[in-house]
Each structure stands twice: as C-alpha cells, then as structure tokens.
Amino acid sequence: MKYFYTVKEYIKVLWQCLSYVYKFDKRGTIVRMGILLAFPIITNCLAIASARLADSMQQNFGSELIALLVPVFTVVVGIQVVEEIFSWLRRTVNWLWQNKIKLLVAVERQKKKATFTIPFIDSEDYDQLNQRIEYSGAGFDSQVALITRLPDLIRIIINIIFSAVIVYNFNPSLVLVLLLSTLPGFTIAFTESFAIRKEWENKLTYNRITGVYEKHFSNYTSLKDTKASGSASYLLDIFRVRREYIRDSIFALYKKYVDMGFFASLLSLFVGCMVQYFVIKDVVFGTILIGQATLVIAQAFRLQYTLQELAWFLPEQHTNVLAAKYLFLYLTTEENIEATTLPTPTVQLAAGIKISDVAFEYPEVEFKEMRVLTAELDAASEKYFKLKTEDVVSEQEDRKPFTLTIPTLEIFPGERVAIVGKNGHGKTTFIQLVLNLYQPTAGTVAVFGNILKDMNQADVQKYYSVLFQDYAQTNLKVHEYIGLSEINDPNLDRVRWAADQATATDFIEKWKDKYTQQLGVPFKGVKPSKGQWQKLALARAFYKDAPIMILDEPTSAIDAISAKTIFEKLAVFDPAKILLFVCHNMTDVPVAATRILVFDEGKIVGDGTHNKLLKTCMVYKELYTSEKRGKK
C-alpha cells in the first residue's frame, strides 16, 4: 500500500504542476509533452529494428562477422543520433519549462506577500510554512524540479514497457523474476525517503532555534553587532554543535539505508547474471539467433536498470512532492485577497478619524490549512511506514497579553497630534490600528466617514503617507526612493520639495548625481549614514500627497539641529491635513503639536495641549520634566 500511496501522491502533485503551467501556456505545454513522449518511443523502435535486422542478416548470410555487423552498426549509429537529438530537445524543453515556472511562482509569491495581512505574515505558522517549503526538495522551485524531471520519468516508463514486452516474448517467467529482484530496492528507497523527512520534521523546532544563531552572521547589521559584542566565536561554536547534531542524526539514518541498498543491488546483479546465462545457453543450443539473444540480454539488463531507476526516482522526488504540496497551499491561500465587490469609499474630509469602543489584543494567528496538511502527512508516515511524530515540549512562558482600549477618540483635519508615552504602552499599536495593518478585536476605526475594516486595503493606503520606525533601506536611486509612491514616474520638483522638508537637500546636492544618485555600495552608489537614510525616508513620507501623514519617531537618528528644523516645518504643516507623529524627544513635541495624546498601559490617559497636560496629566508631566532634568 505504501507504494501505491506514494505513486498516487506523486501523480496528483505532478498533475497539479502540469495544470498550473498549462493554464498559462496551453500550446507550449502540449508541444513539449508530445516531444517527450515521441522520442523514447522512436529510440526503442529503432533498437527492435536493429535486432530484427541482425536476425535477418544471420539467416541470409550466415554468421560472418562483417556481413552481420555492417547493417546493424548503421542502425546503432542511427539510434545514437536520435538519442542525441532527444537529449538536446529534452534540455531545451527543461530550460523553457524551468524558467516559465520560476517566473510564474516568483510573481505569485510577491503577489501573496502584497495581499497577506501583517498578523498572518508575522505568525509562527507562516514561518513554519516557509520552512517546510524551503527545506524540502528544491524549496520554492519544487514545481520546477518535478516537471523538469518528468522527461526522465517518461523515458523510464517507456523503456520499462518496451523491455518488459521483449523479455516477456522470450520467456514470461524472466519478467517476473526481474520484477521481484527489484522489490527490496523499492522498499528501502521508499522507507528511507519517509524516514529522513520525518526525522527533520521531528527536529523542526530545534532547527528554528539553530537558525537564531545563524542569523547573527546573516547580514551586515547583525554581523556588525556580533563582532562588536566579541561573541562571534562563541556563537559560531553553538551553531556548529547544533548543526553537527542535526547532520549526525540524519546521516545515521542515511547510512543505515545505504548499507541495506548495497545488498539489494547485489541481489539484482546476481539475478541479472542468471538471466544472461539462460539466454546464452539457448544461443549455444541453437534455440534462438544472435540478434534476438543480444536484444533479450540488453533489454533484460535495461529492464532491471530502469526498474532500479524507478525505485529511487519516486522516493527522490518525495521531498519535492512535499514541498510542492506546501507551495500549492501557499499559492492558493487567499488569507486577505482584496474584495472586488466593495464600492469606492466616499471621502468626507471633515469627518477626520473617529474611533469608537475599540479594544485590541495581538491575535494568535493559526494557519489551519497548513496544520491540516501537516497532520495528514504525519498520519501517512505512521500508517504506511510506522514513523511516529515526536512530542515537542513548548518552552514558551505564559505571558499576559497586551491590551489596548480606546472608548472614543476623534481627530480632525488641521490637527497636529503628538503621540507620547513610555515604550511598550500602545503608541505603535495605535498607529497600526489607524493604518488598518491590524484590525481591532472590538469596536470600529473610521477614517473620513468610512469604517476601515469594510474597505479594500489599497483604498485605505491612499489616505496615508507614512514613515515607520523601521523603514526600508533599498538601493534605488534618490528620486525613486523619495518618489516611491509614483516610482514609475516621480515628479522631480516634488522630490526636491520633499527633500527640503526633510532637511535632506544639503547632502543630496553634494552627491555627484544629486537627485538621480544611486544609493548603495553594491551598485557602486553612495552609502548614506543612518541619519541620512532617515531623512530620505522622511522625504518619502512628505512626497506622497495623502490627507493623513503618520510619522513614527521621525528624528530618532537625526542630529539635533536638523530635528529642530524638521519640527518647525511640521508646525506649519498643511492645515487641510491630519498629522500624527510618535515622539520620545519631549522638548520637540510642543514645537509642532496642537494636541497631545498620552498613552499609558494601553490607555489614553491624557489628551490636550502641552500646557494643559503639564497641569492635569502626571504621566506627561513626568515624561517632560524627567527629560528636562536629564538635559540639565
């Protein structure tokens, strides 16, 4: 049953792959499949014709060597030419399919990332889904691996059919003997593929923890911290020990099945030699001619060899089948596909931002479909191969969830609202709710008269111009980076204006190519400092002409003089728009803010002007006076 199960799963996933490609390239898929089917058949037919010709030559001219070999040699050369042509066509077909599928999957992956919600992407299940795809087989190229190996499978199956028919016509019992001789190899190969996969699955958590140490060496930023801490050697030792443990456990399994496979191969070799002996004996006694004997011996060994190829082919593809299962799950998941039936929102600018009875806790996102698929694969491993899943003890501590509650809040155009409070008390969470990156557990967030959770996310984002605290540093050109919201055709005049608002003009003008300067050392561009990067990112927020601007710590890496200038510019921000900014530098807050919201333990404990809050809000007074004392 385990053979039938594995074959069934392989065929099912392979059919999914072919259907996926056929949907985008119908004619090309049919032509390529026709080529793959035709040429192995032609090659085998020529081999049979060669044997028949040899028999005919022997009957007509005797067994003289020259007279027998010349025509046969001619056909053999023809077979080699056909096989070379087929090999060239197969490589061409593989290349075309490979690049076609890679393109389709790559585009679909980016599309999914663009439509999945932030909570989903940030979940443990999403991370485990990516791990399972990346580890198994060719990872995100598993579809490519399955289809590009299809020519080999077609060749193997056609060769088995031709060889089995030829050997069967000579002696039916030999086919049965040859099939039975490959069964041990089949058993070993299939069991090994499942056992190694299950061993990795049982160590998934261990692998993830090991990856934490690996990430200390993954990029410039983390490696810089690792070196500066003086812990590089220690972390490297931990990583090496953990990787060695995983490698050794897998190798122990691998060696066990390799040793068993060696004895299975010896059995097949012995059976093959016995078949050869019986055929030669018939030649000696004149029962069959040389051409037929040569054909039977060649096809018997070919049958045995291709059966062994098939025995290992499907188990080798098993990891690709698993990866493709998870990959198709990824590609077909519609966790947050934007609805097309929602009407275009009406924009009532005077309505501003309105929050009613909002409560929020960070959700524990479960990707149920992935867990179901994993459970099905685990059940199959235990049912067919007696491989059980090890219990994993969770090391997570029970933590009190963070809760944000806002009974009612309204913010109107023209208001410049500062959001202040201690770290971890709800400022960034509030911003994420307003941006609809997270949705409230209860209550509603409405912007310009539209409830955000009832809108397409693309429409929501039109309302906002945003600078996140952890902004991206991408190696674009300056005008592309600042004009990212119109990257297809940035307006250079507006780019210059935005750069001036962010006090980035001075250093941009000093660069060789100014506003078309390439950013990033990998592209032989400039390497901005951290403060320069933040100014460029702030300019990007100014560039986008949206009715609401949100800035999360806009001057955290910027020098004091530039920061003061930026807040003075924010103080005269467009009166028709809303400005929300998170700030920890309390002396800058009164410069730009007409209103201040004070967050403490997930609640707004202060709402008013700077002077009012100094008198009425102890949290604000403590934040402001402690900074003043620190500066003195």
MOMO-V47910 format. One record per residue. N is the residue number from 1. RES is the residue in three letters. PHI is phi as a letter, one per 20 degrees, with the letter a starting at -180 (none if undefined). BURIAL is I if it has 9 or more other C-alpha atoms within 8 Angstrom, else O. Layout:
BEGIN
N:RES:PHI:BURIAL, N:RES:PHI:BURIAL
END
This chain:
BEGIN
1:MET:none:O, 2:LYS:f:O, 3:TYR:f:O, 4:PHE:f:O, 5:TYR:f:O, 6:THR:f:I, 7:VAL:f:I, 8:LYS:f:O, 9:GLU:f:I, 10:TYR:f:I, 11:ILE:f:O, 12:LYS:f:O, 13:VAL:f:I, 14:LEU:f:I, 15:TRP:f:O, 16:GLN:f:O, 17:CYS:f:I, 18:LEU:f:I, 19:SER:f:O, 20:TYR:f:O, 21:VAL:f:I, 22:TYR:g:I, 23:LYS:f:O, 24:PHE:e:O, 25:ASP:b:O, 26:LYS:f:I, 27:ARG:f:O, 28:GLY:f:O, 29:THR:f:I, 30:ILE:f:O, 31:VAL:f:O, 32:ARG:f:I, 33:MET:f:O, 34:GLY:f:O, 35:ILE:f:I, 36:LEU:f:I, 37:LEU:e:I, 38:ALA:f:O, 39:PHE:f:I, 40:PRO:f:I, 41:ILE:f:I, 42:ILE:f:I, 43:THR:f:I, 44:ASN:f:I, 45:CYS:f:O, 46:LEU:f:I, 47:ALA:f:I, 48:ILE:f:I, 49:ALA:f:I, 50:SER:f:I, 51:ALA:f:I, 52:ARG:f:I, 53:LEU:f:I, 54:ALA:f:I, 55:ASP:f:I, 56:SER:f:O, 57:MET:f:I, 58:GLN:f:I, 59:GLN:f:O, 60:ASN:e:O, 61:PHE:d:I, 62:GLY:n:O, 63:SER:d:O, 64:GLU:f:O, 65:LEU:f:O, 66:ILE:f:O, 67:ALA:f:I, 68:LEU:f:I, 69:LEU:e:I, 70:VAL:g:O, 71:PRO:f:I, 72:VAL:f:I, 73:PHE:f:O, 74:THR:f:O, 75:VAL:f:I, 76:VAL:f:I, 77:VAL:f:O, 78:GLY:f:I, 79:ILE:f:I, 80:GLN:f:O, 81:VAL:f:O, 82:VAL:f:I, 83:GLU:f:I, 84:GLU:f:O, 85:ILE:f:O, 86:PHE:f:I, 87:SER:f:O, 88:TRP:f:O, 89:LEU:f:I, 90:ARG:f:I, 91:ARG:f:O, 92:THR:f:O, 93:VAL:f:I, 94:ASN:g:I, 95:TRP:f:O, 96:LEU:f:O, 97:TRP:f:I, 98:GLN:g:I, 99:ASN:f:O, 100:LYS:f:I, 101:ILE:f:I, 102:LYS:g:I, 103:LEU:f:O, 104:LEU:f:O, 105:VAL:f:I, 106:ALA:f:O, 107:VAL:f:O, 108:GLU:f:I, 109:ARG:f:I, 110:GLN:f:O, 111:LYS:f:O, 112:LYS:f:I, 113:LYS:f:O, 114:ALA:f:O, 115:THR:d:I, 116:PHE:f:I, 117:THR:f:I, 118:ILE:f:O, 119:PRO:g:I, 120:PHE:f:I, 121:ILE:f:I, 122:ASP:e:O, 123:SER:e:I, 124:GLU:f:O, 125:ASP:f:I, 126:TYR:f:I, 127:ASP:f:I, 128:GLN:f:O, 129:LEU:g:I, 130:ASN:f:O, 131:GLN:f:O, 132:ARG:f:I, 133:ILE:f:I, 134:GLU:f:I, 135:TYR:f:I, 136:SER:f:I, 137:GLY:l:I, 138:ALA:e:I, 139:GLY:m:I, 140:PHE:f:I, 141:ASP:d:O, 142:SER:f:I, 143:GLN:f:I, 144:VAL:f:I, 145:ALA:f:I, 146:LEU:f:I, 147:ILE:f:I, 148:THR:f:I, 149:ARG:e:O, 150:LEU:g:O, 151:PRO:g:I, 152:ASP:f:O, 153:LEU:f:I, 154:ILE:f:I, 155:ARG:f:I, 156:ILE:f:I, 157:ILE:f:I, 158:ILE:f:I, 159:ASN:f:I, 160:ILE:f:I, 161:ILE:f:O, 162:PHE:f:I, 163:SER:f:I, 164:ALA:f:I, 165:VAL:f:O, 166:ILE:f:I, 167:VAL:f:I, 168:TYR:f:I, 169:ASN:f:O, 170:PHE:f:O, 171:ASN:b:O, 172:PRO:g:I, 173:SER:f:O, 174:LEU:f:I, 175:VAL:f:I, 176:LEU:f:O, 177:VAL:f:I, 178:LEU:f:I, 179:LEU:f:I, 180:LEU:f:O, 181:SER:f:I, 182:THR:e:I, 183:LEU:g:O, 184:PRO:g:O, 185:GLY:f:I, 186:PHE:g:I, 187:THR:g:O, 188:ILE:f:I, 189:ALA:f:I, 190:PHE:f:I, 191:THR:f:I, 192:GLU:f:I, 193:SER:f:I, 194:PHE:f:I, 195:ALA:f:I, 196:ILE:f:I, 197:ARG:f:I, 198:LYS:f:I, 199:GLU:f:I, 200:TRP:f:I, 201:GLU:g:O, 202:ASN:f:I, 203:LYS:d:I, 204:LEU:f:O, 205:THR:f:O, 206:TYR:f:O, 207:ASN:f:I, 208:ARG:f:O, 209:ILE:f:O, 210:THR:f:I, 211:GLY:f:O, 212:VAL:f:O, 213:TYR:f:I, 214:GLU:f:I, 215:LYS:f:I, 216:HIS:f:I, 217:PHE:d:I, 218:SER:e:O, 219:ASN:b:O, 220:TYR:g:O, 221:THR:f:O, 222:SER:f:I, 223:LEU:f:I, 224:LYS:f:O, 225:ASP:f:I, 226:THR:f:I, 227:LYS:f:I, 228:ALA:f:O, 229:SER:f:O, 230:GLY:m:O, 231:SER:d:I, 232:ALA:g:I, 233:SER:f:O, 234:TYR:f:O, 235:LEU:f:I, 236:LEU:f:I, 237:ASP:f:O, 238:ILE:f:I, 239:PHE:f:I, 240:ARG:f:O, 241:VAL:f:O, 242:ARG:f:I, 243:ARG:f:I, 244:GLU:f:O, 245:TYR:f:O, 246:ILE:f:I, 247:ARG:f:O, 248:ASP:f:O, 249:SER:f:I, 250:ILE:f:I, 251:PHE:f:O, 252:ALA:g:O, 253:LEU:f:I, 254:TYR:f:I, 255:LYS:f:O, 256:LYS:g:O, 257:TYR:f:I, 258:VAL:f:O, 259:ASP:f:O, 260:MET:f:I, 261:GLY:f:I, 262:PHE:f:O, 263:PHE:f:O, 264:ALA:f:I, 265:SER:f:I, 266:LEU:f:O, 267:LEU:f:I, 268:SER:f:I, 269:LEU:f:O, 270:PHE:f:O, 271:VAL:f:I, 272:GLY:f:I, 273:CYS:f:O, 274:MET:f:O, 275:VAL:f:I, 276:GLN:f:I, 277:TYR:f:O, 278:PHE:f:O, 279:VAL:f:I, 280:ILE:f:I, 281:LYS:f:O, 282:ASP:f:I, 283:VAL:f:I, 284:VAL:f:O, 285:PHE:e:O, 286:GLY:m:O, 287:THR:f:O, 288:ILE:c:O, 289:LEU:e:I, 290:ILE:f:I, 291:GLY:g:I, 292:GLN:f:I, 293:ALA:f:I, 294:THR:f:I, 295:LEU:f:I, 296:VAL:f:I, 297:ILE:f:I, 298:ALA:f:O, 299:GLN:f:I, 300:ALA:f:I, 301:PHE:f:I, 302:ARG:f:I, 303:LEU:f:I, 304:GLN:f:I, 305:TYR:f:O, 306:THR:f:I, 307:LEU:f:I, 308:GLN:f:I, 309:GLU:g:I, 310:LEU:f:I, 311:ALA:g:I, 312:TRP:e:I, 313:PHE:f:I, 314:LEU:f:I, 315:PRO:f:I, 316:GLU:f:I, 317:GLN:e:I, 318:HIS:g:I, 319:THR:f:I, 320:ASN:f:I, 321:VAL:f:I, 322:LEU:f:I, 323:ALA:f:I, 324:ALA:f:I, 325:LYS:g:I, 326:TYR:f:I, 327:LEU:f:I, 328:PHE:f:O, 329:LEU:f:I, 330:TYR:f:O, 331:LEU:f:I, 332:THR:e:O, 333:THR:f:O, 334:GLU:d:O, 335:GLU:f:O, 336:ASN:b:O, 337:ILE:f:O, 338:GLU:f:O, 339:ALA:f:O, 340:THR:e:O, 341:THR:e:O, 342:LEU:f:O, 343:PRO:f:O, 344:THR:f:O, 345:PRO:f:O, 346:THR:e:O, 347:VAL:d:O, 348:GLN:d:O, 349:LEU:g:O, 350:ALA:f:O, 351:ALA:f:I, 352:GLY:m:I, 353:ILE:d:I, 354:LYS:c:I, 355:ILE:d:I, 356:SER:c:I, 357:ASP:l:I, 358:VAL:e:I, 359:ALA:c:I, 360:PHE:b:I, 361:GLU:c:I, 362:TYR:f:O, 363:PRO:f:O, 364:GLU:e:O, 365:VAL:e:I, 366:GLU:d:O, 367:PHE:e:O, 368:LYS:f:O, 369:GLU:f:O, 370:MET:f:I, 371:ARG:f:O, 372:VAL:f:O, 373:LEU:f:I, 374:THR:f:O, 375:ALA:f:O, 376:GLU:f:O, 377:LEU:f:O, 378:ASP:f:I, 379:ALA:f:O, 380:ALA:f:I, 381:SER:f:I, 382:GLU:f:I, 383:LYS:f:O, 384:TYR:e:O, 385:PHE:c:I, 386:LYS:l:O, 387:LEU:d:I, 388:LYS:e:O, 389:THR:e:O, 390:GLU:f:O, 391:ASP:f:O, 392:VAL:d:O, 393:VAL:e:O, 394:SER:f:O, 395:GLU:d:O, 396:GLN:f:O, 397:GLU:e:O, 398:ASP:f:O, 399:ARG:c:O, 400:LYS:f:O, 401:PRO:f:O, 402:PHE:f:O, 403:THR:c:I, 404:LEU:d:I, 405:THR:c:I, 406:ILE:c:I, 407:PRO:f:O, 408:THR:b:I, 409:LEU:b:I, 410:GLU:c:O, 411:ILE:c:I, 412:PHE:d:I, 413:PRO:g:I, 414:GLY:n:I, 415:GLU:e:I, 416:ARG:d:I, 417:VAL:d:I, 418:ALA:e:I, 419:ILE:d:I, 420:VAL:c:I, 421:GLY:q:I, 422:LYS:f:O, 423:ASN:f:O, 424:GLY:m:O, 425:HIS:d:I, 426:GLY:p:I, 427:LYS:f:I, 428:THR:f:O, 429:THR:f:O, 430:PHE:g:I, 431:ILE:f:I, 432:GLN:f:I, 433:LEU:f:I, 434:VAL:f:O, 435:LEU:e:I, 436:ASN:m:I, 437:LEU:f:I, 438:TYR:c:I, 439:GLN:d:O, 440:PRO:f:I, 441:THR:f:O, 442:ALA:b:O, 443:GLY:n:I, 444:THR:c:I, 445:VAL:d:I, 446:ALA:d:I, 447:VAL:c:I, 448:PHE:l:I, 449:GLY:n:I, 450:ASN:d:I, 451:ILE:f:I, 452:LEU:f:I, 453:LYS:f:O, 454:ASP:e:O, 455:MET:d:I, 456:ASN:f:I, 457:GLN:f:O, 458:ALA:f:O, 459:ASP:f:I, 460:VAL:g:I, 461:GLN:f:I, 462:LYS:f:O, 463:TYR:f:I, 464:TYR:d:I, 465:SER:c:I, 466:VAL:c:O, 467:LEU:c:I, 468:PHE:e:O, 469:GLN:f:O, 470:ASP:d:O, 471:TYR:f:O, 472:ALA:e:O, 473:GLN:d:O, 474:THR:d:O, 475:ASN:e:O, 476:LEU:e:I, 477:LYS:e:I, 478:VAL:g:I, 479:HIS:f:I, 480:GLU:f:I, 481:TYR:f:I, 482:ILE:f:I, 483:GLY:e:I, 484:LEU:g:I, 485:SER:f:O, 486:GLU:c:O, 487:ILE:f:I, 488:ASN:f:O, 489:ASP:a:O, 490:PRO:f:I, 491:ASN:e:O, 492:LEU:f:O, 493:ASP:f:O, 494:ARG:f:O, 495:VAL:g:I, 496:ARG:f:I, 497:TRP:f:I, 498:ALA:f:I, 499:ALA:f:I, 500:ASP:f:I, 501:GLN:f:I, 502:ALA:e:I, 503:THR:l:I, 504:ALA:e:I, 505:THR:f:I, 506:ASP:g:O, 507:PHE:f:O, 508:ILE:f:I, 509:GLU:f:I, 510:LYS:e:O, 511:TRP:f:I, 512:LYS:g:O, 513:ASP:e:O, 514:LYS:l:I, 515:TYR:f:I, 516:THR:d:O, 517:GLN:f:I, 518:GLN:f:I, 519:LEU:e:I, 520:GLY:o:I, 521:VAL:f:O, 522:PRO:g:O, 523:PHE:d:O, 524:LYS:l:O, 525:GLY:d:I, 526:VAL:e:I, 527:LYS:d:O, 528:PRO:f:I, 529:SER:f:O, 530:LYS:f:O, 531:GLY:f:I, 532:GLN:f:I, 533:TRP:g:I, 534:GLN:f:I, 535:LYS:f:I, 536:LEU:f:I, 537:ALA:f:I, 538:LEU:f:I, 539:ALA:f:I, 540:ARG:f:I, 541:ALA:f:I, 542:PHE:f:I, 543:TYR:f:I, 544:LYS:f:I, 545:ASP:e:O, 546:ALA:d:I, 547:PRO:f:I, 548:ILE:c:I, 549:MET:d:I, 550:ILE:c:I, 551:LEU:c:I, 552:ASP:d:I, 553:GLU:l:I, 554:PRO:f:I, 555:THR:c:O, 556:SER:f:O, 557:ALA:d:O, 558:ILE:d:I, 559:ASP:f:O, 560:ALA:f:O, 561:ILE:f:O, 562:SER:f:I, 563:ALA:f:I, 564:LYS:f:I, 565:THR:f:I, 566:ILE:f:I, 567:PHE:f:I, 568:GLU:f:I, 569:LYS:f:I, 570:LEU:f:O, 571:ALA:f:I, 572:VAL:d:O, 573:PHE:f:I, 574:ASP:g:O, 575:PRO:f:I, 576:ALA:e:O, 577:LYS:d:I, 578:ILE:d:I, 579:LEU:d:I, 580:LEU:d:I, 581:PHE:b:I, 582:VAL:e:I, 583:CYS:b:I, 584:HIS:d:O, 585:ASN:e:O, 586:MET:f:I, 587:THR:f:I, 588:ASP:e:I, 589:VAL:g:I, 590:PRO:f:I, 591:VAL:f:I, 592:ALA:d:I, 593:ALA:e:I, 594:THR:e:I, 595:ARG:b:I, 596:ILE:c:I, 597:LEU:d:I, 598:VAL:d:I, 599:PHE:d:I, 600:ASP:b:I, 601:GLU:l:O, 602:GLY:m:I, 603:LYS:c:I, 604:ILE:e:I, 605:VAL:d:I, 606:GLY:b:I, 607:ASP:b:I, 608:GLY:r:I, 609:THR:e:I, 610:HIS:g:I, 611:ASN:f:O, 612:LYS:f:O, 613:LEU:f:I, 614:LEU:g:I, 615:LYS:e:O, 616:THR:d:O, 617:CYS:c:I, 618:MET:f:I, 619:VAL:f:I, 620:TYR:f:I, 621:LYS:f:I, 622:GLU:f:O, 623:LEU:f:I, 624:TYR:f:I, 625:THR:f:O, 626:SER:f:O, 627:GLU:f:I, 628:LYS:f:I, 629:ARG:f:O, 630:GLY:f:O, 631:LYS:f:O, 632:LYS:f:O
END
